[in-house]
Amino acid sequence: MKEITAPPRFRQGSGRLCLDYLRTLRYRGTPRVTEELADPAALMAWVRQCGPAVEGPHSAPEPGPADVLAARALREAAYTLVTAAVAAGAAVAPGPAVRARLNRAAAADVPVPHLAPDGTVRYRADDPVRAVLALVARDALDLVASPALLPRVHACASPTCGALFLDHSRPGTRRWCSMNTCGNQSKKSSFRSAPRR
């Protein structure tokens, strides 16, 4: 009997872990803005879906409401940093609160790889949530410090999306965060609004 798997809960595919994390505030800047990190269970679900598969000890702490607030604050600090750097076309000096939040998160222990008996590489962390969020913070810092990658961070051309993505296309002219969602919706809208002959 084939096992039925649920579709992914969170959007991925932005090209960077930190940009996928920014997408947890869906439809940013629009009337449809949606908070996807609504509670501790949602935060844990994002870590499991989007981070590396991290094993923790049986005593690993479960995230609580304060962890959710800290995770959202990290997301907003990363958003402030990335969008300011993209607008400036270079790394920028954010305010002290943003800098402190990112530095504090980036300083946490990250998942450590280990080779399992079956030959696969797995990751361990005493606190899987903190460890994956440390990866997010480090990825944001790495992204804004890269003169080669920063110019390739774009906002989706859909006025109802708000997502950022890293354009890996050769010419660097990609317009949509996803051709399957925003790109197709735009094409359908254009087709519907085109005059009929």
C-alpha positions in Angstrom: 0.0 0.0 0.0 1.4 3.4 -1.0 1.9 5.9 1.8 0.1 9.2 1.2 2.2 12.2 2.1 0.9 15.6 2.9 2.0 18.4 0.6 4.7 20.7 2.0 3.2 23.3 4.4 5.7 26.0 3.7 6.9 27.5 0.4 10.5 26.8 -0.6 12.6 27.3 -3.7 13.8 30.8 -3.2 17.4 29.7 -3.7 18.5 30.4 -0.1 17.5 29.2 3.3 17.2 32.7 4.7 14.9 33.8 1.8 12.7 30.7 2.3 12.5 31.8 6.0 11.4 35.3 5.0 8.5 33.7 3.1 6.9 32.6 6.4 5.3 36.1 6.5 3.3 35.3 3.3 2.0 38.1 1.0 4.2 40.6 2.8 3.1 44.2 2.2 -0.3 43.2 0.9 -3.8 43.2 2.5 -3.6 39.3 2.4 -0.5 39.2 4.7 -0.4 35.9 6.5 1.7 34.8 9.5 2.8 31.2 8.9 4.8 31.0 12.2 1.5 31.2 14.2 2.5 29.0 17.1 5.3 26.6 18.4 4.0 23.7 16.3 4.3 25.8 13.1 7.8 26.9 14.0 8.8 23.2 14.6 7.1 22.2 11.3 9.2 24.9 9.4 12.4 23.6 11.0 11.6 20.0 10.1 10.5 20.8 6.5 13.0 23.5 5.5 16.1 22.9 7.6 18.4 19.9 7.4 17.0 16.8 9.1 18.3 17.4 12.6 18.2 14.8 15.3 18.1 16.1 18.9 18.4 14.3 22.2 15.1 13.1 23.8 15.6 16.0 26.2 15.7 18.5 23.3 13.6 21.6 24.3 10.3 22.0 22.5 9.7 25.6 21.3 7.3 27.7 23.3 5.5 31.0 22.7 8.7 33.1 23.5 10.6 31.1 20.9 8.0 31.9 18.3 8.3 35.6 19.1 12.1 35.4 18.9 11.9 33.5 15.6 9.6 36.1 14.1 11.9 38.9 15.3 14.9 37.1 13.7 12.9 36.9 10.4 12.1 40.6 10.5 15.8 41.5 11.3 16.9 39.3 8.3 14.3 41.0 6.1 15.5 44.4 7.1 19.1 43.5 6.5 18.5 41.8 3.1 16.1 44.4 1.7 18.4 47.3 2.7 21.4 45.5 1.1 19.5 44.8 -2.1 18.3 48.4 -2.3 21.9 49.7 -1.7 23.5 47.1 -4.0 26.0 46.3 -1.2 26.3 45.3 2.4 24.9 47.9 4.7 25.2 48.7 8.4 21.8 48.0 10.0 20.6 49.5 13.2 22.0 48.1 16.5 18.9 46.1 17.3 18.9 44.3 14.0 22.6 43.7 14.2 22.4 42.3 17.7 19.5 40.0 16.8 21.3 38.6 13.8 24.6 38.2 15.6 23.0 36.6 18.6 21.2 34.0 16.4 24.2 33.4 14.2 26.4 32.7 17.3 24.3 29.7 18.4 25.5 26.2 17.8 24.6 24.9 14.3 23.6 21.3 13.4 26.7 19.0 13.4 26.9 16.4 10.6 27.7 12.8 11.5 28.0 9.6 9.5 25.3 7.0 10.4 25.9 3.3 10.3 24.0 3.0 7.0 26.4 5.5 5.3 24.0 8.5 5.3 25.0 11.8 6.7 22.7 13.1 9.4 22.7 16.1 11.6 22.5 16.5 15.4 21.9 19.5 17.6 21.0 19.8 21.3 18.4 22.4 20.4 17.2 21.7 16.8 15.1 24.9 16.5 17.9 27.2 17.7 20.4 25.4 15.5 18.4 25.7 12.3 17.7 29.4 13.1 21.4 29.9 13.5 21.8 28.6 9.9 19.2 31.1 8.8 21.0 34.0 10.4 24.4 32.9 9.1 22.9 32.5 5.6 21.5 36.0 5.7 24.8 37.4 6.7 26.6 35.4 4.0 24.1 36.5 1.4 24.4 40.3 2.0 28.2 40.0 2.1 28.4 38.4 -1.4 28.9 40.9 -4.2 28.2 38.1 -6.7 24.9 37.0 -5.2 23.4 40.2 -3.8 22.5 41.7 -7.2 20.6 38.5 -8.0 18.2 38.8 -5.2 14.9 40.0 -6.6 11.4 40.6 -5.4 8.7 38.7 -7.2 7.0 40.7 -9.9 3.6 39.7 -8.7 2.0 42.7 -6.8 0.3 40.2 -4.5 3.3 38.0 -3.5 6.0 39.9 -1.7 8.5 37.1 -1.8 12.3 37.5 -2.4 14.3 35.0 -4.4 17.8 34.4 -5.7 17.9 34.4 -9.5 20.1 31.6 -10.7 19.2 32.1 -14.3 22.1 32.9 -16.6 20.9 36.4 -17.8 19.6 37.3 -14.3 16.2 38.4 -15.6 13.9 36.0 -13.8 10.7 37.9 -12.7 8.7 35.4 -10.6 9.4 33.6 -7.3 7.9 30.6 -9.0 6.7 30.2 -12.5 4.2 27.5 -11.3 2.4 30.0 -9.0 3.0 33.7 -9.5 4.2 33.4 -13.1 1.2 31.3 -14.2 -1.2 33.5 -12.4 0.2 36.5 -14.2 -0.1 34.8 -17.6 -3.7 33.8 -16.9 -4.5 37.3 -15.8 -2.9 38.7 -19.0 -4.7 36.2 -21.1 -8.1 37.0 -19.5 -7.6 40.8 -19.9 -6.4 40.6 -23.5 -8.9 42.0 -26.0 -10.7 39.3 -28.0 -10.7 39.5 -31.8 
